[in-house]
């Protein structure tokens, strides 16, 4: 079970997909598939998000912002979980 300190959960591939689809609207599915292909991963691959984020970061500026937002969530979760574990 993933700890959700302060209600913050780790982002998932589903979160990344939703973000890409949301910001790219009609082009979202195509861009998502291109990102998966460039990362060499499948939709449900374990650990896929860590391989996808660098590809997203090197994509167009909008996708880069999605990657940054996901990285912020990962870092926040990591730090909050560590602090919560100290309590």
PyMOL Python script that loads the backbone (N, CA, C, O; Angstrom):
from pymol import cmd

cmd.read_pdbstr("""\
ATOM      1  N   UNK A   1       0.834  -1.176   0.000  1.00  0.00           N
ATOM      2  CA  UNK A   1       0.000   0.000   0.000  1.00  0.00           C
ATOM      3  C   UNK A   1       0.883   1.245   0.000  1.00  0.00           C
ATOM      4  O   UNK A   1       1.829   1.332   0.783  1.00  0.00           O
ATOM      5  N   UNK A   2       0.588   2.189  -0.855  1.00  0.00           N
ATOM      6  CA  UNK A   2       1.345   3.426  -0.954  1.00  0.00           C
ATOM      7  C   UNK A   2       0.879   4.400   0.118  1.00  0.00           C
ATOM      8  O   UNK A   2      -0.315   4.658   0.264  1.00  0.00           O
ATOM      9  N   UNK A   3       1.837   4.935   0.863  1.00  0.00           N
ATOM     10  CA  UNK A   3       1.511   5.945   1.865  1.00  0.00           C
ATOM     11  C   UNK A   3       1.062   7.204   1.144  1.00  0.00           C
ATOM     12  O   UNK A   3       1.676   7.617   0.161  1.00  0.00           O
ATOM     13  N   UNK A   4      -0.010   7.812   1.634  1.00  0.00           N
ATOM     14  CA  UNK A   4      -0.521   9.052   1.050  1.00  0.00           C
ATOM     15  C   UNK A   4      -0.429  10.157   2.100  1.00  0.00           C
ATOM     16  O   UNK A   4      -1.444  10.569   2.662  1.00  0.00           O
ATOM     17  N   UNK A   5       0.796  10.639   2.367  1.00  0.00           N
ATOM     18  CA  UNK A   5       0.930  11.674   3.392  1.00  0.00           C
ATOM     19  C   UNK A   5       0.151  12.920   2.991  1.00  0.00           C
ATOM     20  O   UNK A   5       0.286  13.445   1.885  1.00  0.00           O
ATOM     21  N   UNK A   6      -0.662  13.366   3.928  1.00  0.00           N
ATOM     22  CA  UNK A   6      -1.449  14.581   3.705  1.00  0.00           C
ATOM     23  C   UNK A   6      -2.331  14.473   2.458  1.00  0.00           C
ATOM     24  O   UNK A   6      -2.644  15.480   1.823  1.00  0.00           O
ATOM     25  N   UNK A   7      -2.720  13.261   2.119  1.00  0.00           N
ATOM     26  CA  UNK A   7      -3.618  13.036   0.985  1.00  0.00           C
ATOM     27  C   UNK A   7      -2.946  13.077  -0.378  1.00  0.00           C
ATOM     28  O   UNK A   7      -3.625  12.993  -1.401  1.00  0.00           O
ATOM     29  N   UNK A   8      -1.627  13.204  -0.411  1.00  0.00           N
ATOM     30  CA  UNK A   8      -0.904  13.276  -1.685  1.00  0.00           C
ATOM     31  C   UNK A   8      -0.404  11.890  -2.072  1.00  0.00           C
ATOM     32  O   UNK A   8       0.370  11.272  -1.341  1.00  0.00           O
ATOM     33  N   UNK A   9      -0.850  11.413  -3.223  1.00  0.00           N
ATOM     34  CA  UNK A   9      -0.412  10.106  -3.705  1.00  0.00           C
ATOM     35  C   UNK A   9       0.636  10.273  -4.797  1.00  0.00           C
ATOM     36  O   UNK A   9       0.712  11.308  -5.460  1.00  0.00           O
ATOM     37  N   UNK A  10       1.432   9.240  -4.964  1.00  0.00           N
ATOM     38  CA  UNK A  10       2.417   9.252  -6.044  1.00  0.00           C
ATOM     39  C   UNK A  10       1.703   9.259  -7.396  1.00  0.00           C
ATOM     40  O   UNK A  10       0.711   8.551  -7.572  1.00  0.00           O
ATOM     41  N   UNK A  11       2.190  10.041  -8.338  1.00  0.00           N
ATOM     42  CA  UNK A  11       1.592  10.006  -9.674  1.00  0.00           C
ATOM     43  C   UNK A  11       1.823   8.645 -10.327  1.00  0.00           C
ATOM     44  O   UNK A  11       2.786   7.939 -10.027  1.00  0.00           O
ATOM     45  N   UNK A  12       0.926   8.314 -11.206  1.00  0.00           N
ATOM     46  CA  UNK A  12       0.987   7.043 -11.920  1.00  0.00           C
ATOM     47  C   UNK A  12       1.035   7.310 -13.426  1.00  0.00           C
ATOM     48  O   UNK A  12       0.945   8.450 -13.882  1.00  0.00           O
ATOM     49  N   UNK A  13       1.176   6.238 -14.165  1.00  0.00           N
ATOM     50  CA  UNK A  13       1.110   6.364 -15.621  1.00  0.00           C
ATOM     51  C   UNK A  13      -0.253   6.913 -16.031  1.00  0.00           C
ATOM     52  O   UNK A  13      -0.359   7.686 -16.983  1.00  0.00           O
ATOM     53  N   UNK A  14      -1.288   6.512 -15.309  1.00  0.00           N
ATOM     54  CA  UNK A  14      -2.635   7.018 -15.617  1.00  0.00           C
ATOM     55  C   UNK A  14      -2.697   8.533 -15.418  1.00  0.00           C
ATOM     56  O   UNK A  14      -3.357   9.235 -16.185  1.00  0.00           O
ATOM     57  N   UNK A  15      -2.021   9.029 -14.404  1.00  0.00           N
ATOM     58  CA  UNK A  15      -1.977  10.482 -14.184  1.00  0.00           C
ATOM     59  C   UNK A  15      -1.243  11.177 -15.326  1.00  0.00           C
ATOM     60  O   UNK A  15      -1.674  12.227 -15.803  1.00  0.00           O
ATOM     61  N   UNK A  16      -0.138  10.587 -15.756  1.00  0.00           N
ATOM     62  CA  UNK A  16       0.623  11.160 -16.865  1.00  0.00           C
ATOM     63  C   UNK A  16      -0.212  11.173 -18.142  1.00  0.00           C
ATOM     64  O   UNK A  16      -0.245  12.167 -18.868  1.00  0.00           O
ATOM     65  N   UNK A  17      -0.881  10.063 -18.400  1.00  0.00           N
ATOM     66  CA  UNK A  17      -1.736   9.984 -19.592  1.00  0.00           C
ATOM     67  C   UNK A  17      -2.849  11.030 -19.529  1.00  0.00           C
ATOM     68  O   UNK A  17      -3.116  11.718 -20.514  1.00  0.00           O
ATOM     69  N   UNK A  18      -3.487  11.144 -18.383  1.00  0.00           N
ATOM     70  CA  UNK A  18      -4.574  12.122 -18.231  1.00  0.00           C
ATOM     71  C   UNK A  18      -4.065  13.540 -18.455  1.00  0.00           C
ATOM     72  O   UNK A  18      -4.750  14.355 -19.074  1.00  0.00           O
ATOM     73  N   UNK A  19      -2.881  13.838 -17.960  1.00  0.00           N
ATOM     74  CA  UNK A  19      -2.314  15.177 -18.136  1.00  0.00           C
ATOM     75  C   UNK A  19      -2.031  15.464 -19.609  1.00  0.00           C
ATOM     76  O   UNK A  19      -2.351  16.541 -20.112  1.00  0.00           O
ATOM     77  N   UNK A  20      -1.436  14.502 -20.289  1.00  0.00           N
ATOM     78  CA  UNK A  20      -1.115  14.685 -21.708  1.00  0.00           C
ATOM     79  C   UNK A  20      -2.400  14.852 -22.517  1.00  0.00           C
ATOM     80  O   UNK A  20      -2.485  15.717 -23.388  1.00  0.00           O
ATOM     81  N   UNK A  21      -3.379  14.035 -22.229  1.00  0.00           N
ATOM     82  CA  UNK A  21      -4.656  14.137 -22.955  1.00  0.00           C
ATOM     83  C   UNK A  21      -5.338  15.471 -22.665  1.00  0.00           C
ATOM     84  O   UNK A  21      -5.924  16.081 -23.559  1.00  0.00           O
ATOM     85  N   UNK A  22      -5.259  15.922 -21.416  1.00  0.00           N
ATOM     86  CA  UNK A  22      -5.918  17.173 -21.038  1.00  0.00           C
ATOM     87  C   UNK A  22      -5.277  18.375 -21.738  1.00  0.00           C
ATOM     88  O   UNK A  22      -5.985  19.226 -22.276  1.00  0.00           O
ATOM     89  N   UNK A  23      -3.959  18.449 -21.734  1.00  0.00           N
ATOM     90  CA  UNK A  23      -3.310  19.649 -22.286  1.00  0.00           C
ATOM     91  C   UNK A  23      -3.220  19.637 -23.806  1.00  0.00           C
ATOM     92  O   UNK A  23      -3.097  20.692 -24.429  1.00  0.00           O
ATOM     93  N   UNK A  24      -3.282  18.444 -24.412  1.00  0.00           N
ATOM     94  CA  UNK A  24      -3.166  18.369 -25.868  1.00  0.00           C
ATOM     95  C   UNK A  24      -4.506  18.119 -26.560  1.00  0.00           C
ATOM     96  O   UNK A  24      -4.574  18.062 -27.788  1.00  0.00           O
ATOM     97  N   UNK A  25      -5.560  17.972 -25.774  1.00  0.00           N
ATOM     98  CA  UNK A  25      -6.923  17.809 -26.299  1.00  0.00           C
ATOM     99  C   UNK A  25      -6.982  16.724 -27.387  1.00  0.00           C
ATOM    100  O   UNK A  25      -6.656  15.566 -27.124  1.00  0.00           O
ATOM    101  N   UNK A  26      -7.392  17.095 -28.595  1.00  0.00           N
ATOM    102  CA  UNK A  26      -7.589  16.114 -29.663  1.00  0.00           C
ATOM    103  C   UNK A  26      -6.297  15.395 -30.066  1.00  0.00           C
ATOM    104  O   UNK A  26      -6.341  14.250 -30.515  1.00  0.00           O
ATOM    105  N   UNK A  27      -5.156  16.056 -29.909  1.00  0.00           N
ATOM    106  CA  UNK A  27      -3.875  15.429 -30.243  1.00  0.00           C
ATOM    107  C   UNK A  27      -3.335  14.559 -29.108  1.00  0.00           C
ATOM    108  O   UNK A  27      -2.329  13.871 -29.279  1.00  0.00           O
ATOM    109  N   UNK A  28      -3.998  14.588 -27.953  1.00  0.00           N
ATOM    110  CA  UNK A  28      -3.519  13.863 -26.779  1.00  0.00           C
ATOM    111  C   UNK A  28      -3.242  12.389 -27.012  1.00  0.00           C
ATOM    112  O   UNK A  28      -2.155  11.922 -26.671  1.00  0.00           O
ATOM    113  N   UNK A  29      -4.182  11.631 -27.580  1.00  0.00           N
ATOM    114  CA  UNK A  29      -3.915  10.206 -27.782  1.00  0.00           C
ATOM    115  C   UNK A  29      -2.703   9.943 -28.681  1.00  0.00           C
ATOM    116  O   UNK A  29      -1.907   9.045 -28.407  1.00  0.00           O
ATOM    117  N   UNK A  30      -2.571  10.721 -29.742  1.00  0.00           N
ATOM    118  CA  UNK A  30      -1.422  10.527 -30.639  1.00  0.00           C
ATOM    119  C   UNK A  30      -0.119  10.859 -29.926  1.00  0.00           C
ATOM    120  O   UNK A  30       0.854  10.112 -30.025  1.00  0.00           O
ATOM    121  N   UNK A  31      -0.098  11.974 -29.211  1.00  0.00           N
ATOM    122  CA  UNK A  31       1.115  12.379 -28.504  1.00  0.00           C
ATOM    123  C   UNK A  31       1.453  11.367 -27.417  1.00  0.00           C
ATOM    124  O   UNK A  31       2.622  11.031 -27.228  1.00  0.00           O
ATOM    125  N   UNK A  32       0.447  10.879 -26.702  1.00  0.00           N
ATOM    126  CA  UNK A  32       0.674   9.873 -25.661  1.00  0.00           C
ATOM    127  C   UNK A  32       1.319   8.625 -26.265  1.00  0.00           C
ATOM    128  O   UNK A  32       2.300   8.111 -25.727  1.00  0.00           O
ATOM    129  N   UNK A  33       0.776   8.143 -27.369  1.00  0.00           N
ATOM    130  CA  UNK A  33       1.358   6.957 -28.012  1.00  0.00           C
ATOM    131  C   UNK A  33       2.769   7.222 -28.505  1.00  0.00           C
ATOM    132  O   UNK A  33       3.626   6.343 -28.415  1.00  0.00           O
ATOM    133  N   UNK A  34       3.028   8.417 -29.025  1.00  0.00           N
ATOM    134  CA  UNK A  34       4.380   8.775 -29.460  1.00  0.00           C
ATOM    135  C   UNK A  34       5.351   8.774 -28.276  1.00  0.00           C
ATOM    136  O   UNK A  34       6.487   8.318 -28.407  1.00  0.00           O
ATOM    137  N   UNK A  35       4.910   9.281 -27.131  1.00  0.00           N
ATOM    138  CA  UNK A  35       5.757   9.310 -25.930  1.00  0.00           C
ATOM    139  C   UNK A  35       6.076   7.896 -25.462  1.00  0.00           C
ATOM    140  O   UNK A  35       7.219   7.590 -25.125  1.00  0.00           O
ATOM    141  N   UNK A  36       5.056   7.031 -25.441  1.00  0.00           N
ATOM    142  CA  UNK A  36       5.282   5.643 -25.031  1.00  0.00           C
ATOM    143  C   UNK A  36       6.281   4.960 -25.958  1.00  0.00           C
ATOM    144  O   UNK A  36       7.185   4.254 -25.511  1.00  0.00           O
ATOM    145  N   UNK A  37       6.100   5.183 -27.248  1.00  0.00           N
ATOM    146  CA  UNK A  37       6.993   4.575 -28.241  1.00  0.00           C
ATOM    147  C   UNK A  37       8.423   5.095 -28.055  1.00  0.00           C
ATOM    148  O   UNK A  37       9.378   4.320 -28.096  1.00  0.00           O
ATOM    149  N   UNK A  38       8.562   6.392 -27.855  1.00  0.00           N
ATOM    150  CA  UNK A  38       9.895   6.982 -27.684  1.00  0.00           C
ATOM    151  C   UNK A  38      10.570   6.478 -26.405  1.00  0.00           C
ATOM    152  O   UNK A  38      11.792   6.340 -26.355  1.00  0.00           O
ATOM    153  N   UNK A  39       9.767   6.207 -25.376  1.00  0.00           N
ATOM    154  CA  UNK A  39      10.318   5.692 -24.118  1.00  0.00           C
ATOM    155  C   UNK A  39      10.548   4.189 -24.175  1.00  0.00           C
ATOM    156  O   UNK A  39      11.223   3.628 -23.312  1.00  0.00           O
ATOM    157  N   UNK A  40       9.987   3.535 -25.193  1.00  0.00           N
ATOM    158  CA  UNK A  40      10.138   2.085 -25.325  1.00  0.00           C
ATOM    159  C   UNK A  40       9.386   1.318 -24.255  1.00  0.00           C
ATOM    160  O   UNK A  40       9.848   0.277 -23.787  1.00  0.00           O
ATOM    161  N   UNK A  41       8.225   1.832 -23.866  1.00  0.00           N
ATOM    162  CA  UNK A  41       7.454   1.195 -22.805  1.00  0.00           C
ATOM    163  C   UNK A  41       6.009   0.990 -23.243  1.00  0.00           C
ATOM    164  O   UNK A  41       5.539   1.584 -24.213  1.00  0.00           O
ATOM    165  N   UNK A  42       5.330   0.139 -22.506  1.00  0.00           N
ATOM    166  CA  UNK A  42       3.903  -0.062 -22.702  1.00  0.00           C
ATOM    167  C   UNK A  42       3.126   0.747 -21.681  1.00  0.00           C
ATOM    168  O   UNK A  42       3.691   1.280 -20.727  1.00  0.00           O
ATOM    169  N   UNK A  43       1.859   0.827 -21.889  1.00  0.00           N
ATOM    170  CA  UNK A  43       0.968   1.614 -21.033  1.00  0.00           C
ATOM    171  C   UNK A  43       1.012   1.199 -19.566  1.00  0.00           C
ATOM    172  O   UNK A  43       0.940   2.048 -18.678  1.00  0.00           O
ATOM    173  N   UNK A  44       1.130  -0.099 -19.311  1.00  0.00           N
ATOM    174  CA  UNK A  44       1.055  -0.609 -17.945  1.00  0.00           C
ATOM    175  C   UNK A  44       2.375  -1.177 -17.441  1.00  0.00           C
ATOM    176  O   UNK A  44       2.384  -2.021 -16.545  1.00  0.00           O
ATOM    177  N   UNK A  45       3.465  -0.731 -17.996  1.00  0.00           N
ATOM    178  CA  UNK A  45       4.764  -1.270 -17.623  1.00  0.00           C
ATOM    179  C   UNK A  45       5.165  -0.825 -16.222  1.00  0.00           C
ATOM    180  O   UNK A  45       5.130   0.367 -15.917  1.00  0.00           O
ATOM    181  N   UNK A  46       5.547  -1.774 -15.367  1.00  0.00           N
ATOM    182  CA  UNK A  46       6.025  -1.388 -14.032  1.00  0.00           C
ATOM    183  C   UNK A  46       7.248  -0.485 -14.157  1.00  0.00           C
ATOM    184  O   UNK A  46       8.155  -0.764 -14.941  1.00  0.00           O
ATOM    185  N   UNK A  47       7.267   0.576 -13.396  1.00  0.00           N
ATOM    186  CA  UNK A  47       8.383   1.507 -13.457  1.00  0.00           C
ATOM    187  C   UNK A  47       8.393   2.364 -14.702  1.00  0.00           C
ATOM    188  O   UNK A  47       9.365   3.071 -14.968  1.00  0.00           O
ATOM    189  N   UNK A  48       7.326   2.307 -15.462  1.00  0.00           N
ATOM    190  CA  UNK A  48       7.276   3.033 -16.724  1.00  0.00           C
ATOM    191  C   UNK A  48       7.351   4.537 -16.576  1.00  0.00           C
ATOM    192  O   UNK A  48       7.900   5.219 -17.442  1.00  0.00           O
ATOM    193  N   UNK A  49       6.809   5.065 -15.490  1.00  0.00           N
ATOM    194  CA  UNK A  49       6.800   6.512 -15.320  1.00  0.00           C
ATOM    195  C   UNK A  49       8.215   7.074 -15.230  1.00  0.00           C
ATOM    196  O   UNK A  49       8.490   8.151 -15.760  1.00  0.00           O
ATOM    197  N   UNK A  50       9.104   6.358 -14.568  1.00  0.00           N
ATOM    198  CA  UNK A  50      10.485   6.850 -14.458  1.00  0.00           C
ATOM    199  C   UNK A  50      11.181   6.865 -15.818  1.00  0.00           C
ATOM    200  O   UNK A  50      12.086   7.670 -16.038  1.00  0.00           O
ATOM    201  N   UNK A  51      10.774   5.996 -16.722  1.00  0.00           N
ATOM    202  CA  UNK A  51      11.339   6.002 -18.077  1.00  0.00           C
ATOM    203  C   UNK A  51      10.634   7.011 -18.977  1.00  0.00           C
ATOM    204  O   UNK A  51      11.227   7.534 -19.921  1.00  0.00           O
ATOM    205  N   UNK A  52       9.366   7.279 -18.679  1.00  0.00           N
ATOM    206  CA  UNK A  52       8.589   8.204 -19.497  1.00  0.00           C
ATOM    207  C   UNK A  52       8.930   9.669 -19.216  1.00  0.00           C
ATOM    208  O   UNK A  52       8.947  10.485 -20.137  1.00  0.00           O
ATOM    209  N   UNK A  53       9.201  10.008 -17.961  1.00  0.00           N
ATOM    210  CA  UNK A  53       9.420  11.411 -17.603  1.00  0.00           C
ATOM    211  C   UNK A  53      10.556  12.082 -18.384  1.00  0.00           C
ATOM    212  O   UNK A  53      10.380  13.217 -18.828  1.00  0.00           O
ATOM    213  N   UNK A  54      11.703  11.440 -18.571  1.00  0.00           N
ATOM    214  CA  UNK A  54      12.750  12.096 -19.371  1.00  0.00           C
ATOM    215  C   UNK A  54      12.312  12.347 -20.819  1.00  0.00           C
ATOM    216  O   UNK A  54      12.676  13.360 -21.418  1.00  0.00           O
ATOM    217  N   UNK A  55      11.539  11.427 -21.368  1.00  0.00           N
ATOM    218  CA  UNK A  55      11.039  11.596 -22.735  1.00  0.00           C
ATOM    219  C   UNK A  55      10.068  12.778 -22.777  1.00  0.00           C
ATOM    220  O   UNK A  55      10.114  13.600 -23.691  1.00  0.00           O
ATOM    221  N   UNK A  56       9.195  12.850 -21.781  1.00  0.00           N
ATOM    222  CA  UNK A  56       8.263  13.978 -21.705  1.00  0.00           C
ATOM    223  C   UNK A  56       9.019  15.294 -21.553  1.00  0.00           C
ATOM    224  O   UNK A  56       8.653  16.306 -22.151  1.00  0.00           O
ATOM    225  N   UNK A  57      10.070  15.268 -20.752  1.00  0.00           N
ATOM    226  CA  UNK A  57      10.854  16.486 -20.522  1.00  0.00           C
ATOM    227  C   UNK A  57      11.521  16.989 -21.803  1.00  0.00           C
ATOM    228  O   UNK A  57      11.725  18.191 -21.972  1.00  0.00           O
ATOM    229  N   UNK A  58      11.856  16.070 -22.695  1.00  0.00           N
ATOM    230  CA  UNK A  58      12.524  16.454 -23.944  1.00  0.00           C
ATOM    231  C   UNK A  58      11.557  16.654 -25.102  1.00  0.00           C
ATOM    232  O   UNK A  58      11.978  16.826 -26.246  1.00  0.00           O
ATOM    233  N   UNK A  59      10.270  16.632 -24.810  1.00  0.00           N
ATOM    234  CA  UNK A  59       9.245  16.816 -25.849  1.00  0.00           C
ATOM    235  C   UNK A  59       8.910  18.300 -25.992  1.00  0.00           C
ATOM    236  O   UNK A  59       9.687  19.162 -25.582  1.00  0.00           O
ATOM    237  N   UNK A  60       7.776  18.582 -26.562  1.00  0.00           N
ATOM    238  CA  UNK A  60       7.338  19.962 -26.769  1.00  0.00           C
ATOM    239  C   UNK A  60       7.166  20.678 -25.420  1.00  0.00           C
ATOM    240  O   UNK A  60       7.065  20.022 -24.384  1.00  0.00           O
ATOM    241  N   UNK A  61       7.131  22.004 -25.429  1.00  0.00           N
ATOM    242  CA  UNK A  61       7.050  22.766 -24.166  1.00  0.00           C
ATOM    243  C   UNK A  61       5.848  22.420 -23.289  1.00  0.00           C
ATOM    244  O   UNK A  61       5.968  22.424 -22.064  1.00  0.00           O
ATOM    245  N   UNK A  62       4.713  22.126 -23.874  1.00  0.00           N
ATOM    246  CA  UNK A  62       3.525  21.800 -23.084  1.00  0.00           C
ATOM    247  C   UNK A  62       3.709  20.462 -22.379  1.00  0.00           C
ATOM    248  O   UNK A  62       3.374  20.325 -21.202  1.00  0.00           O
ATOM    249  N   UNK A  63       4.231  19.494 -23.083  1.00  0.00           N
ATOM    250  CA  UNK A  63       4.479  18.183 -22.480  1.00  0.00           C
ATOM    251  C   UNK A  63       5.579  18.299 -21.431  1.00  0.00           C
ATOM    252  O   UNK A  63       5.530  17.623 -20.404  1.00  0.00           O
ATOM    253  N   UNK A  64       6.559  19.141 -21.679  1.00  0.00           N
ATOM    254  CA  UNK A  64       7.625  19.384 -20.705  1.00  0.00           C
ATOM    255  C   UNK A  64       7.039  19.907 -19.393  1.00  0.00           C
ATOM    256  O   UNK A  64       7.485  19.511 -18.316  1.00  0.00           O
ATOM    257  N   UNK A  65       6.041  20.794 -19.475  1.00  0.00           N
ATOM    258  CA  UNK A  65       5.391  21.295 -18.266  1.00  0.00           C
ATOM    259  C   UNK A  65       4.658  20.178 -17.520  1.00  0.00           C
ATOM    260  O   UNK A  65       4.653  20.153 -16.289  1.00  0.00           O
ATOM    261  N   UNK A  66       4.046  19.264 -18.255  1.00  0.00           N
ATOM    262  CA  UNK A  66       3.402  18.109 -17.622  1.00  0.00           C
ATOM    263  C   UNK A  66       4.437  17.282 -16.862  1.00  0.00           C
ATOM    264  O   UNK A  66       4.195  16.862 -15.731  1.00  0.00           O
ATOM    265  N   UNK A  67       5.581  17.051 -17.485  1.00  0.00           N
ATOM    266  CA  UNK A  67       6.647  16.281 -16.836  1.00  0.00           C
ATOM    267  C   UNK A  67       7.110  16.988 -15.570  1.00  0.00           C
ATOM    268  O   UNK A  67       7.317  16.346 -14.540  1.00  0.00           O
ATOM    269  N   UNK A  68       7.273  18.294 -15.641  1.00  0.00           N
ATOM    270  CA  UNK A  68       7.712  19.056 -14.479  1.00  0.00           C
ATOM    271  C   UNK A  68       6.691  18.952 -13.347  1.00  0.00           C
ATOM    272  O   UNK A  68       7.065  18.766 -12.189  1.00  0.00           O
ATOM    273  N   UNK A  69       5.415  19.069 -13.672  1.00  0.00           N
ATOM    274  CA  UNK A  69       4.366  18.959 -12.654  1.00  0.00           C
ATOM    275  C   UNK A  69       4.392  17.575 -12.002  1.00  0.00           C
ATOM    276  O   UNK A  69       4.245  17.464 -10.785  1.00  0.00           O
ATOM    277  N   UNK A  70       4.577  16.529 -12.794  1.00  0.00           N
ATOM    278  CA  UNK A  70       4.645  15.180 -12.243  1.00  0.00           C
ATOM    279  C   UNK A  70       5.876  15.015 -11.363  1.00  0.00           C
ATOM    280  O   UNK A  70       5.803  14.377 -10.312  1.00  0.00           O
ATOM    281  N   UNK A  71       7.003  15.579 -11.775  1.00  0.00           N
ATOM    282  CA  UNK A  71       8.226  15.501 -10.962  1.00  0.00           C
ATOM    283  C   UNK A  71       8.039  16.234  -9.639  1.00  0.00           C
ATOM    284  O   UNK A  71       8.512  15.767  -8.603  1.00  0.00           O
ATOM    285  N   UNK A  72       7.363  17.365  -9.661  1.00  0.00           N
ATOM    286  CA  UNK A  72       7.086  18.103  -8.427  1.00  0.00           C
ATOM    287  C   UNK A  72       6.235  17.252  -7.494  1.00  0.00           C
ATOM    288  O   UNK A  72       6.495  17.196  -6.292  1.00  0.00           O
ATOM    289  N   UNK A  73       5.226  16.595  -8.037  1.00  0.00           N
ATOM    290  CA  UNK A  73       4.379  15.726  -7.209  1.00  0.00           C
ATOM    291  C   UNK A  73       5.170  14.567  -6.624  1.00  0.00           C
ATOM    292  O   UNK A  73       4.978  14.212  -5.461  1.00  0.00           O
ATOM    293  N   UNK A  74       6.057  13.973  -7.417  1.00  0.00           N
ATOM    294  CA  UNK A  74       6.873  12.861  -6.921  1.00  0.00           C
ATOM    295  C   UNK A  74       7.781  13.339  -5.793  1.00  0.00           C
ATOM    296  O   UNK A  74       7.863  12.699  -4.744  1.00  0.00           O
ATOM    297  N   UNK A  75       8.456  14.451  -6.005  1.00  0.00           N
ATOM    298  CA  UNK A  75       9.357  14.990  -4.992  1.00  0.00           C
ATOM    299  C   UNK A  75       8.597  15.377  -3.725  1.00  0.00           C
ATOM    300  O   UNK A  75       9.048  15.094  -2.615  1.00  0.00           O
ATOM    301  N   UNK A  76       7.458  16.016  -3.892  1.00  0.00           N
ATOM    302  CA  UNK A  76       6.643  16.405  -2.736  1.00  0.00           C
ATOM    303  C   UNK A  76       6.210  15.174  -1.954  1.00  0.00           C
ATOM    304  O   UNK A  76       6.310  15.145  -0.728  1.00  0.00           O
ATOM    305  N   UNK A  77       5.730  14.163  -2.660  1.00  0.00           N
ATOM    306  CA  UNK A  77       5.302  12.937  -1.990  1.00  0.00           C
ATOM    307  C   UNK A  77       6.463  12.304  -1.240  1.00  0.00           C
ATOM    308  O   UNK A  77       6.308  11.892  -0.091  1.00  0.00           O
ATOM    309  N   UNK A  78       7.615  12.223  -1.874  1.00  0.00           N
ATOM    310  CA  UNK A  78       8.785  11.606  -1.255  1.00  0.00           C
ATOM    311  C   UNK A  78       9.166  12.319   0.036  1.00  0.00           C
ATOM    312  O   UNK A  78       9.402  11.681   1.063  1.00  0.00           O
ATOM    313  N   UNK A  79       9.222  13.636  -0.023  1.00  0.00           N
ATOM    314  CA  UNK A  79       9.610  14.417   1.160  1.00  0.00           C
ATOM    315  C   UNK A  79       8.544  14.366   2.252  1.00  0.00           C
ATOM    316  O   UNK A  79       8.874  14.231   3.430  1.00  0.00           O
ATOM    317  N   UNK A  80       7.289  14.471   1.880  1.00  0.00           N
ATOM    318  CA  UNK A  80       6.221  14.418   2.867  1.00  0.00           C
ATOM    319  C   UNK A  80       6.127  13.037   3.508  1.00  0.00           C
ATOM    320  O   UNK A  80       5.865  12.928   4.706  1.00  0.00           O
ATOM    321  N   UNK A  81       6.337  11.988   2.726  1.00  0.00           N
ATOM    322  CA  UNK A  81       6.310  10.639   3.280  1.00  0.00           C
ATOM    323  C   UNK A  81       7.456  10.451   4.271  1.00  0.00           C
ATOM    324  O   UNK A  81       7.278   9.829   5.318  1.00  0.00           O
ATOM    325  N   UNK A  82       8.625  10.986   3.943  1.00  0.00           N
ATOM    326  CA  UNK A  82       9.765  10.890   4.866  1.00  0.00           C
ATOM    327  C   UNK A  82       9.481  11.657   6.154  1.00  0.00           C
ATOM    328  O   UNK A  82       9.767  11.164   7.246  1.00  0.00           O
ATOM    329  N   UNK A  83       8.926  12.849   6.034  1.00  0.00           N
ATOM    330  CA  UNK A  83       8.609  13.638   7.229  1.00  0.00           C
ATOM    331  C   UNK A  83       7.517  12.954   8.049  1.00  0.00           C
ATOM    332  O   UNK A  83       7.582  12.925   9.278  1.00  0.00           O
ATOM    333  N   UNK A  84       6.519  12.408   7.365  1.00  0.00           N
ATOM    334  CA  UNK A  84       5.426  11.712   8.053  1.00  0.00           C
ATOM    335  C   UNK A  84       5.962  10.491   8.805  1.00  0.00           C
ATOM    336  O   UNK A  84       5.488  10.170   9.894  1.00  0.00           O
ATOM    337  N   UNK A  85       6.944   9.821   8.220  1.00  0.00           N
ATOM    338  CA  UNK A  85       7.533   8.650   8.847  1.00  0.00           C
ATOM    339  C   UNK A  85       8.326   8.984  10.098  1.00  0.00           C
ATOM    340  O   UNK A  85       8.561   8.113  10.935  1.00  0.00           O
ATOM    341  N   UNK A  86       8.734  10.219  10.229  1.00  0.00           N
ATOM    342  CA  UNK A  86       9.499  10.648  11.411  1.00  0.00           C
ATOM    343  C   UNK A  86       8.584  10.935  12.596  1.00  0.00           C
ATOM    344  O   UNK A  86       9.028  10.968  13.744  1.00  0.00           O
ATOM    345  N   UNK A  87       7.307  11.140  12.305  1.00  0.00           N
ATOM    346  CA  UNK A  87       6.359  11.490  13.377  1.00  0.00           C
ATOM    347  C   UNK A  87       5.993  10.308  14.213  1.00  0.00           C
ATOM    348  O   UNK A  87       5.208  10.435  15.153  1.00  0.00           O
TER     349      UNK A  87
END
""", "prot")
cmd.dss("prot")
cmd.show_as("cartoon", "prot")
cmd.util.cbc("prot")
cmd.orient("prot")
